[in-house]
Amino acid sequence: MSPVDIRSAKQVGKLLRSSREAQCANLSHLSKRCGLTVTQLVHIENGNLFAFEKDLQKMMSYSNVYANALNVDVNTLGQESTFMSKGTDPEPLDSHIPRFLLKKT
């Protein structure tokens, strides 16, 4: 098991968890939908290779089953992230706070 395998497992797990949370999906319901236990889903989300006998291929096959239950493609999950390009001004941190709540200067 190499550090690259561990990093890949953690990254896939993080992306699956964020997809699940974005859909407000429940682990229990997903477990029934995909046929994996809640414990297995948690191990996938945590990128725990030890739960899959330190085998990245085995974890990825389970991750694909999990991703199918979420209706996402595990291979394109990382590509959905948007990065700010150079030359664009960042949005002010308080842009989503109603004006009446902002501190007057």
C-alpha positions as CSV (number, residue, x, y, z in Angstrom):
1,M,0.0,0.0,0.0
2,S,1.6,3.2,-1.1
3,P,1.0,6.8,0.0
4,V,-0.6,7.4,-3.5
5,D,-3.1,4.6,-2.8
6,I,-4.0,6.1,0.6
7,R,-4.3,9.6,-0.9
8,S,-6.5,8.3,-3.8
9,A,-8.8,6.5,-1.3
10,K,-9.1,9.5,0.9
11,Q,-9.9,11.8,-2.1
12,V,-12.6,9.5,-3.5
13,G,-14.1,9.1,-0.1
14,K,-14.2,12.8,0.5
15,L,-15.8,13.4,-2.9
16,L,-18.5,10.8,-2.3
17,R,-19.3,12.2,1.1
18,S,-19.6,15.7,-0.3
19,S,-21.9,14.4,-3.0
20,R,-24.0,12.5,-0.5
21,E,-24.3,15.6,1.7
22,A,-25.1,17.8,-1.2
23,Q,-28.0,15.5,-2.0
24,C,-29.0,15.4,1.7
25,A,-28.9,11.6,1.3
26,N,-29.1,9.3,4.4
27,L,-26.4,6.5,4.8
28,S,-29.1,4.1,5.9
29,H,-31.2,4.6,2.8
30,L,-28.1,4.5,0.5
31,S,-27.1,1.3,2.2
32,K,-30.3,-0.4,1.3
33,R,-30.2,1.0,-2.3
34,C,-26.7,-0.2,-3.1
35,G,-26.5,-3.4,-1.0
36,L,-23.5,-2.3,1.1
37,T,-23.6,-1.9,4.9
38,V,-23.6,1.5,6.5
39,T,-20.2,0.6,8.0
40,Q,-18.8,-0.1,4.5
41,L,-20.1,3.2,3.3
42,V,-18.5,5.0,6.2
43,H,-15.2,3.2,5.5
44,I,-15.4,4.4,1.9
45,E,-16.1,8.0,2.9
46,N,-13.2,7.9,5.3
47,G,-10.9,6.4,2.7
48,N,-10.1,3.5,5.1
49,L,-8.1,1.1,2.9
50,F,-7.6,-1.2,5.9
51,A,-11.3,-2.1,5.8
52,F,-10.8,-3.4,2.3
53,E,-7.7,-5.5,2.9
54,K,-5.4,-2.6,1.8
55,D,-6.6,-3.2,-1.7
56,L,-7.3,0.1,-3.6
57,Q,-9.0,-1.9,-6.5
58,K,-11.4,-3.5,-4.1
59,M,-12.2,-0.2,-2.5
60,M,-12.7,1.4,-5.8
61,S,-15.2,-1.3,-6.9
62,Y,-17.2,-0.7,-3.7
63,S,-16.9,3.0,-4.3
64,N,-18.4,2.6,-7.8
65,V,-21.4,0.8,-6.3
66,Y,-21.8,3.6,-3.8
67,A,-21.4,6.2,-6.5
68,N,-24.1,4.5,-8.6
69,A,-26.5,4.6,-5.7
70,L,-25.8,8.4,-5.5
71,N,-26.3,8.6,-9.3
72,V,-22.8,10.1,-9.8
73,D,-19.7,9.0,-11.7
74,V,-16.8,8.5,-9.4
75,N,-14.4,9.3,-12.3
76,T,-15.8,12.8,-12.9
77,L,-16.4,13.8,-9.3
78,G,-13.2,15.7,-8.9
79,Q,-13.7,17.5,-12.2
80,E,-16.9,19.2,-10.9
81,S,-14.9,21.5,-8.7
82,T,-14.7,25.0,-9.9
83,F,-11.5,27.0,-9.4
84,M,-11.3,30.7,-9.5
85,S,-9.3,31.8,-12.5
86,K,-6.6,34.5,-12.3
87,G,-7.9,37.9,-13.0
88,T,-11.3,37.5,-11.3
89,D,-12.0,39.3,-8.1
90,P,-13.0,37.1,-5.2
91,E,-16.4,37.5,-3.8
92,P,-16.5,39.5,-0.5
93,L,-16.8,37.3,2.5
94,D,-19.8,39.2,3.8
95,S,-21.7,39.1,0.4
96,H,-24.3,36.6,1.7
97,I,-25.0,38.4,5.0
98,P,-28.1,40.7,4.9
99,R,-27.2,44.4,5.1
100,F,-29.1,45.0,8.3
101,L,-26.8,42.4,10.1
102,L,-23.6,44.0,8.9
103,K,-21.6,46.1,11.3
104,K,-21.7,49.8,10.4
105,T,-18.4,51.4,10.0
